[in-house]
Amino acid sequence: MGALDNIRVIDFGHFVAGPVAGMLLADQGADVIKIDPPGGPRFRSEANATWNRGKRSITLDLKNPDDQAIARGLVDRADVLIENFRPGVMDRLGLGEAEIRPDNRRLVYTSMPAFGPEDPRAANPGWEGTILAAVDCYRPATPYREMVQQLHRKPEARDGDPTFTAEPMASMYAALISSVAIASALSLRDRTGEGQRVEVPLFDAAIQSTGVYAMAQLPFKPAFGSAMNPWDHQYRCADGGWLQIVCNDPDDAEALAELLGRPEFIERRMTERRLPDTASEHQLILALDEIFASKSADEWERMLTDEGLPAARCRSAAEWLDHPQAKAEQLFVEVEDPTLGLTTQPAALVRLSKSFNGSPEPAPEPDGQRIEILEELAGEAVLERRLTTPNSPVQGPLHGIRVLDLGTSLAGPACGRTLAELGAEVIKIDDPNRGGVIYHHDVNRGKRSILIDLEHDDGHELFWDLLGTADVVIESFPAGEAEELAVDYDTIQAERPDIIYASLSAYGDVGPWHDLVGHAETVQAVSGMQCRLGGPDEPAVWPYGMAVDYAAGYAAAFGVVLAVLDRDRTGDGQRVTTSLARAAGLLQSMFLIDHDAKQWNEPSGPDARGFDPTQRLYRCNDHWIYVGAAGPDQLEPVLGEIGPDLESDIAQWCEQRSAVDAVEHLIKHGMGAHELTWLNETMMEPVVVRRGLSVIREQGKIGLLRTTGPGPWFSRSMVTAGAPASTPGSDAASILAEINRADQIDSLAEAGIIDLPGG
């Protein structure tokens, strides 16, 4: 049984975002009916075997009135509709929300256009490449050892040419965020009887993947300094392989220096948590270069991981499929696909303890279930889906849910932040002994903060008092730490069977790496992302290195909302689990599928510019642009007669024009194109600010600080960035008052059980 059993989804999705969102719902038990066009899916990709698994298929020509009537009948009986056409397309087909809503007020109508309806680019063809160009995703694939800070420099000032990023990150984030929003809208519908519109443009979603990289002080100051950090770095080893280490934690750095027999390196480590000067960093990198060149990457990985240090050899995606950790944690499932045969695909993104998460049903052949779908349509009444108790709430769909957020680093707190954006009341509990709260201003907005020492008996008692008022607990502790603190799921569930408990990890709950502290960089390294971008000779971190963390945060939020939906129906809580490794599997699912005829030939390496001449980065006489065309024929009116070397013809045409002129001309002829846009410029675009995707607010001593915002997701419910992150520990008084312990604040602080700002 899945959390979405008895939920019917009509999936009009095409290309990537829509089908992936449908897959995420199907993996959790939803009955997803895929509407395929004549001839099958428009996007010819082996990834359809993954993205359409667990669905049923019917082929309909939506321009044909009879097929439109069938589609309309299916939608009138559905709980969720998914589409990712350009704004206005569904209206022209007679399937727009305004026409459908009167007959199905319970419907959650989900749109994922490339750009929002009010965006000046809304009518442009929304190729993935044009969206990623608009969000500064095509920066040079420079290995760590040569990396300079490129984030806040204009494209023409960057060192090196841009590199094509093959992962469809905008579509994946749109699918992730939409899945969270759909589950939230369904939960609210159970309470009010009324559905609503969910809208997550791919451009908006891509901005969410930038995370802390978009954060900046104003007047503008880059949020990050030198990237030449010897403790968070890649090193070439004796066999030519590369090793990624992330030993930023002082204890990890000290342990690494001791393991290498070079304790003097710690003298060059952080002093009062500040990086040493660049010259010192460079000297240490050169010294570590020499040391790591003495053994193979496998030997170093084994030595470091045996000591519990965050490290990973940079592997290809094919190697990751056979990794002992991937197999033990069942990060992949085998599915017998009707076209490809036996396939190996990424497993479900999130696991719920009450749900079955085994091997899914294979993707259907186009029109494979036509007869049974039409028979159901003929025999199913519409009346039940018209019943409603009209209620149009302005609060977030999770209003009334209280969350205790014990998450550390990025992924756990990002889950809590997402729940807060949806209206939940989130109390952030940090350890006063852990040091500074990482990326606090980004991931802890909209929350209240208290610092509690859970190792202290009275601190543990304080947590349990708070637990009595909570619905959800989030944790991302290293393996075993929750049990040591007696805040693990089994302990809590014994007293609170209705609790929803979300656990996030790097690699999963079981397997040889389950207790290894992981980071986005090490997960990228081991799962194939770094080798795909930089190539196997010099792997590189994805442009927004922490995108895996945020993806895992959204995944956990999806699981939590599913559990809320289930608890509202059954009264039972459950455990939700996901990991950075599962998130990496989803982000790479376009390529991360294996079968007998598999060819691992996706674009990779620093010289990659695109998939083919019609979907590629080109240099104009001033800047780079991305060109997206449906095929060579679409380019003929622009280029004139097309020669045998299409790429050379387009390149020559672009070189004769400015980027602005080239983009304008291509769009005029029905193609997609976009200039490579500096992230800081993107975040200051009027439409980005107006939609709440870029939020600028006063942040205490820092002054004006810009962060990303969620943007509008719903037609009736509120989603909000929430108040700026409060100083860690500054909400202790109000939090203690709610459990009748306000009069103890001074004694708790004096005993070191809680910590107060300035204390």
N, C-alpha and C positions, 0 to 999 in steps of 0.2 A: 504494500500500500504506500502510495506517495502522498505528500502534502497537497498536491494539486489534483488528486483523483476527483473525478466528476466535474473538472473544469475543462470546457471545450474551447480550443483556440483555432481561429481561422487565420492561417499564415499566408498572406499575399507577398511575403518577403522575397526579394531577389538579390542576387550577388551575395553579400556577406552579412550585413547587420541584421536584416530581418530573419533569415534562416537560422543564424546563431541564437538570436533571442528565442525563436521557437524551439530550438534544441534544448536550451537551458530549462524551458518550461516542460518539455517532453521528458527530460531526464528526471523530473520530479513528479511524474505521473499524469501530467495533463494529456488529454486527447487532442493532438494537434493535427488538423487537416491542412495539408499543403496544397495550395492552389498553384498548379504548374501551368505555364502557357503551352499552346500547341508546340510540339517538338521538344518539350522538356525544359529544365531550368535554363535561363538565359546565360548563366555563368557556367561555363564548362570547366569544372574543377573536380579533381578526385576528392577534394575536401567535402563535396556534397554528401559523400558517404557518411561523414561525421555529422555535418550540420543538419542533415535531414533524417537522422536515425530516430527511430521511435515514433515517426509520424505516419499518417495515411495520406494518400495522394489522389487528387482528381484533376484532370486537365480541363481547363476552361479558357475560352477565348473571350476576354472581358470586353471586347469591342462588339461581340455578337449579342443581340438582345436576349436570346434564349439562355445563353450561358450567364449573362448578367443576372437574369432572374434566378438561376440556380445559386449563384454566388450570394445574391441578396437573401434568398431563403436560408442559406447556411449562416449568414451573419446574423439574421434575426433570431436564430436559436443559439447563438454563441455567447460565451462569457468574455472572451478576449478577441480582438482583431489586431493583427500586426501588419503594417505596411511600411515600406521605406522608399516610396516614389517621391518625386519632386512635389512641392506644394501645388495643389489644384488638380493633380492627375486623378485621384480617387473621386473628386467632385465631378469631373467630366465623365467618369465611368458610371455615375449614378450610385456610387458607394461611399460618398463623403459622409462625414459624421452628421452634418446638419440634416441630411435626408434619412439617415438610419436611426438616429437617436430617438425620435418619437415612438418607433416601434420596438425599441429594445433599450429601455432606460437603464438596464443593468449592465450594459456593455462597457468594457474597458477598451477604448479605442486608442490604439498605440501607433504613433507616427514617428518615423526616424528619417526625415529628409536629410540631405547633405547639409543644407543651411536652413535656418529658421525662416518662416514666412515673411518676417519683416526685415530680413537681411537683404542688402542690395544684391547679393549673389544668389538669391533663392532660386531664380529661374535657370541658373547655369547648370550644365551637366555636372553631377556631383561625383566625379571619379575620386577614388581614395587618394590618389596622388595629389590632386589639387587641394584637398582638405589638409593633408599633412604638410604641404608646402605653405599653407596659410598659418600653420601653427609651429613653424620653425623646426620641423622634424628631419630635415635633410642637411644636417651638418656633417663636416668631414668625419669619416670613420678613422679617427686618429687613435692609435694605441695609447694606453695610459702613459707609457714611458716617454712619449713625445707630446703629450697633451698640454695645451695651454688653455686658459679660460676663454671659451668661444661664445658662451651663452648670450652675452649682452653686447655683441659686436655685430655690425651690419654685415650682410652676406658678402659685399665686395671687400670687406676688411678682414675676412676670415683667412686663416692659413689653410690652403688646400681647397680643392674642388668639393662640392657637396657629394654625398654618397646616398644612393637610393636605399631606403629602408623597406624591406620586402613585407614585413608583418603589417597587416591591415589594422593598425592600432586604433584608428578613429572608429572603424566599424565594430571592433571588439569592445571598446569602451562604451559605445552606444548600446550594444546588446546587453552588456553588464548592467549599466545604469537603468536601462529600460526594464530589465528583469526585476530589479529592486522596486522600481516604481509600479510595475504591474502587480506584483505581490502585495504591495502596500495598498493599492487601489482596491484589490480584491478583499483585503482585510477590512478596509473601511466600508466597502459595499455590504459585507456581511452584517455590519452594524446599522447601516442607513438604508439599505435596499437600493442604492443608486450608484451607477457607474460614473465614469468621467473620462475625459481625454487625457492621455499621456503623450507628451511630445519631447523627444530627446534628439535634436539634430546631431549629426555626426561631428560637425565643427565644434559644437558645445562640448560634446563628450571628449574630443581630442584635447581640449583645453584642460579637462580634469586630469589627463594623463601627465601633464607637465608638473603638477603638484608644487613642491617647494622650489622648483626651478623658476616658476613665475613669481615667486614671492620677492618683493624688493621694497626698500625704503624710498620714500619720496621727500624732497627732490631725489631723483633717481640715483641710487647707489646699488651696484650689483650685490645680491645677497650672498654670493660665494666668493671666496678668494682663490688662491692657487689650487689647481687640481693635482699638483705634483706632490701627492701625499705618499711617502714610501710605505706606509702601513695599510693603505687601501690601494692596491696596485697589482699589475700583472708583471710576471717575470718569466723570461725565456729560460728553459731548462736544458740539460745536457743533450736530450734527445730531440731538441727542436720544438717540443711541446711547451705550452704556456700554463702557468699557475696563477690563479687569482687568489690573493689573500685580502682579508678585511679584518685587520687587527687594530682598529681604531681605539677599542677599549683599552685603557692603560694596563689592566691585568693581562689581556691577550698579548699586548705588545711586549710586556715584560717576559711572559712565558715564551714567546717566540724568540726573543733575544737570548734567553737562557738555553733554549733548544738548539740554537745556532752556535752556542758557545761564544757569544759576543755580547755580554751584559753591558759593555760600554755604549752600545747603541741606544740604551735607554736614556743616556744623558742628552741625546739629541731628540728625545721624545717630547711630548707635550709638557710644557711648564704652565701650571695653572690652567690646563685645558686649552692652551693656545698653540697653534702650530709654530714651529721654529721658522726662521727666515728661509727664503727660497734656496739660497746657496747651501745651507745646511741640509735641507731636504734632498737637494740634488746629489750631494756627496754621499748621503746615506743610500740613495737609490743605486748609485754606482757600486757601492760596497755590497749591497744586497744582490745586485746583478751578478756579481762575481761568485757569490756564495751559491745562489740558486742554479747557476750554470754548471755546478759540480755534480748534480744528480738528475735523473729523469723526472719528468712531471709526475708520473705515477708514484715514484718513490717519495717525492716531497709531499704529495697529497696524503699518502698513507702515514708518513711521519707526523704531519701536522694534525690530521683528523684524529689519529690515535690519541693525541694530546688534547683533543676537544677544541682545536683552534679552527676558526672559520677559513677554510681554503677549499679550492676545487680546481681540478684540471679543466682547461677549456676543451670541451668535447663537441663533437658534431651532434646534431639531433638524432642521427641514426645510432650513435653510440649510447645516447641517453636511454633509448628504448631498451637496451640490454643491461643497463646499470642495475646492480643488485638492489639499490634502494628503490628504484622505480618499480621493480618487480615485487619486492616485499610489500610495499605500500599499495600495490595495485593501482598505480597511477595511469595504467593503460588497460584497455579491455580488448578482447578479441571479438570481432563481429563478422559474421558471414554475409558479406555484401553481395547482392544479386549481380552486380556488374564487375566488381574488382575481385571477388572471391574472398578468402579469409583476410581480414584487415586487422591491424592493430591501431587503435585510436585512443586519444586522451579520454580518461574516465570522467565521470561526473565531476563537475567543478566543486560541488559542496555535498557533504554527507550529513544526513539527519539520522539520528539513532533509531527513530521509529520507522524510517522509510527503507524500502529495498533499494539498494544501489548496486545491483549486479550488472550483468551484461545487458545492454539495451537491445531492442529489436532493430534489425537492420533498416537502412533507409529504403523506402518503397521505390518500385519502378514507377515512372510517371503514369498516372491514371490507374495505378495498380488496385485501388480500392473503389473504383467508380461505382460499381453496382451496389455495394453495401452502403456507400455514402448516400446515393440517391434513394435507396430503399428506406434508410433512416429518415431522410428528409421528408419523404412522402408520409411517413407514419408518426412524425413528431409534431406536437402542437407548439404554437408560439406563445400561447396565453401566459404560461408560467413566467416567461421571461419578460413579460410586460408589467407584471405586478411590482409595485414599488411603494415605498413610504417616502415621499419626496423630502429630502433634507440636503441642504447644500452647505456643508461645514466650511468654515474658513481656516480652521486649525489644520495642522499637519495630520496626515493619516495615522501617525503613531502617537497622537496626543493622548496622554494618560498612561503611557508606558514609561517606567523608570528603569534606567540602565546603570549598573555599576561597571565602570570601564577600568579594568586592571591592565589594559594593553600597554606594551612597551614598544619603543621605536616607532615605526610608521604604520604597519598593516593593522594591528589591533586598534590603535587610536583612530585610524582612518575609518574603521568599521563604526566605532562610536560616534565619530563626527557625522557620518552618513545618517545614522539613526537620529541624531540631534536635528539634522537638516529636515528630517521627515516629521519632526514634532515631538520626539521622545525627550524626556528629561534625563540628561546624562550627567552623572557624577564621576569625575575623573579622579581615581585614586592612584597616587604615585608614592613611591618609596622615598622617604626623605634622605636615605643613605645612598641612593643610587647616583646622586649627582644631578646635574642639569637635565631638564626634560627636553629630549631631542625634538627639534622642529615644533616646539610647543605652539607657536603662533599660527602654524598652518593646520595641524591636526586636532587641536583642542579648542577651536572656536566653538561657541554655542554650548559649552559645557561649564559646569561648576567644578572647582578644584579643591581637593583636600589631600594633605600629605600624611599618610599613616604608616607606622612601622608595624607591619603584619607579623614580624618575628617576635614581637612583644606580646605577651598574653593579653594585656589590656587592649593592645591594638587589634588583636584577633577578635576580641569580644566586641570592639567598636565596629569592626567590619560586619559581624553577625547581626548587630543591631540594625545596621543599614540594610543588610540583606533582607530583613523582615519587611522592608518597604519596597523591595525591588521585584521586577519581572524578568530582567535579563542580566547576566554576568558575561563580560568579555575578558578573556585572558590570552596572552601570547608569551607566557613564561617559557624558559628552557625546560626540556623534559625533566619531570620529577619535582620541579620547584613548587608547583601548585600543591602537590601532595605534601611536601615538606611544610608548607604554610597552612595545611589543612583547609584550603579553599578550592580543592579539586571537585570535579563534577560528582563523583560518587559520594563524597562526604556531604556536599550541599544537597544533592538530590534526596538523600536519606531523610533529611529534615524538610525539604521543600520540593516535593514531587512535581510541582507546577513550574519550577524554575526553567528558564531557557538559558543554556550555558554554551557560549561560543568559544571554541578553541582554535587559535591560529598558530601554525608552526612553519618552519622553513621547508621541511621535507616529509612531514607526516608523523603518524603515531607509532609506526613499527618500522623495522628494517635497520640495517647497520648504521644509517645516518640519522635515525629518528631523534637521537639525543644531541645532535650536533647543532650548535648555534649557526644559523645561516643568515645571509643578507641577500638583498636583491642582486648584487654583483656576483656572488658565488652561485646563486640559482641560475642566473643568466649564463654563467660560465659552464656549468655542468649540463645544462639542458639544451645547449646548441645555439642560443641567441647571439653570443659574442662571436662565435665562429661564422655565423651567417652574415653578420654585419661587417666585420673586419676581415673575414677570410681566415682559413686555418693557419696561415703563416703569421698573421698579426691580428688576433682577435681584438674586438673593440666593444666597449659598453654601449648599449642602445642609447640614442640621443637623450632620453630622459631615463637615467639609470634606475630610478626608483619606481618606474611605472609598474613593475611586478608587485611591489608593496601595495600600491593603491588598488590594483586589480584584485589582490587578495582581500583587501579591506571591503571592496564592493561585494565580492563573493560571500564573505562572512555576513555582511548586512543582508544579502539576499536570503541566506539560510536562516538568519534570525527572524526576518519578516515571515518566511514560510512557517517557521515554528510558532510565531504569534498567530498566524492564520489557523494553524492546526489546533493550537491551544484554545482559541476562541470556540472551536467546534467540539473539542473533546475534554477540555479541562486539564490535559496532561502537558507537562513540559518535556523537553528532550535536549540532547546534546547536538550541537552543530559543529562540524569540523571542516576546515579547509587549510590550504597551505600555499606558500609562495610557489612551490613546485606545481601544484594544480593550476594556479593562475598562469604560470609560464606555459603549461600545456594548452590552455585555451588560447592565449595570445598567439601561439605558434600553430594552431590547429589547421591553418591553411596548408601547412607543409608536414606537420608531424603526424603522418599516417603512413603505415607500412603495408605492403602487399607484394605478391610475387613479381609484379611488373614495375615495381616502384623505381623511379629515377630521382635521385637527390640532386636536382639541377636547378633549384631556385636561384635567383640573382643573389650574389654575395660578393663580399670583398670591397675594398676602397674604390675600385674602378667601376662598380655597378652604378648604372644611371637609370635603370628601369627594367620593365619586363620585356619590352620590344620597342621598335621605333615609334609606335603610336601611343605608347604609355611610357613616357621618359622625361628625364631632366635635360634641358637644353640651355646653352649659354647665349644670351642676347648681347648686344654691344655694350651693355652696362651691368646687367644683373642676370641671374639664373631664373628660369621659369620651369614649371612642370606643364607638359602638354598631354592632354588626355583625349583621344579620339576613338570612335567606335571601330575604326578600321581604315585602311589606306584610302578607300573610296571617299571617305569624308574629308580627307585632306586635299583631294584633287582640285576643288575650286580655289583653294588657297595657293597651292604650289604650281598649279598648271599641270603640264604633263609630268607624270611621275616616272622617274628613271629606275634603274635596277637597284640603286642604293638609296632606299627611302630615308634611312637615318641621316645620311650625308645631305640629302636634299632639304630635310627639315632643319638640320643644323645650319646650313648655309643661309636659309631663309631667316632664321632667328638672328644670326650674327649681323644681318643687315638692318636690324630694327632694335629699338629700345624695348625693354621688358614691358613697359606700359602699353606701347603700341602693339606689340606682338600679342599680348593677352587680349586686348580689346578686339583685335582683328579675328583671332581664333574663336572667341566667344560669339562674335557677330555671325560666324559661319556655323554655329551650333556645336562647337567643341568645348571641352573643358580646359581651362588654363588658369594658372595662378602664379604670380611672382613669389619667389621665396621670401617670406616675411620674417623679419626679426621678431623674436618673442616679445620683447618689450613694446614694439609697435602694435603687435596683435592685442596685447593686454590693454592698450590705450585706445583701441578703436571704439568709436561711439556706440556701435551696436553691441559690442562685447560688454561695455560698461552698463549700457541700458538694460541688457538682459541679466545683469547680476552675475556674470561670469568673471568679472574683475571687480573686486571690492576693495575700496581704499578707505581706511579708517584710522583714527587716532589710536595708537597702541602704547599707552603709558609713556615711559621714558624714551622709547624708540622714536616716537613721533608718528608721522603718517606712514602706514605700512600697507602695501598692496598684497592681497592673497587672491587665490581663485575663489569663486563662489559657485554654488550649485546650478544657478540659472533656474528658470521656471520649468517644472516638470508636469504640472497638473493644471487642468482647467478649473477645478473647484477647490482643491486642497492647497494649503500653503506649504511651500518649501522655502527655507530661509537659511542664510549663512549663519544666523545666530549672532550673539554678541561677540566682540573680540575676545580672544583667549585671555582669561584673567590670570593674574600672577599666581603661579603654583602655590596652593595652600591658602589663598586669600578668601575662599568661601567657607572656611571651616565653621565660622560662627553660625551661618544660616543652615548649614548641613547638620550640625550638632543640635540646633534648636528643633529640628524636625524629628529627632529621636529623643527629645527631652533631656539632652545632655549639654545644653548651652552653658550652664553654670560651671561645667567642668573644664572649659576651654583652657584656662590658665594652668590648672594642675596637670592636664594632659600634655600641654606644651612643656612644662617644667620637667615632667618625667620622660620626655623624649618620645612619647607615644605618637604625638602629632608634631608637625613643624609649621610654624607660622612665618609669613614673609618678614624678613628682617630679624628673625629669631636666631 
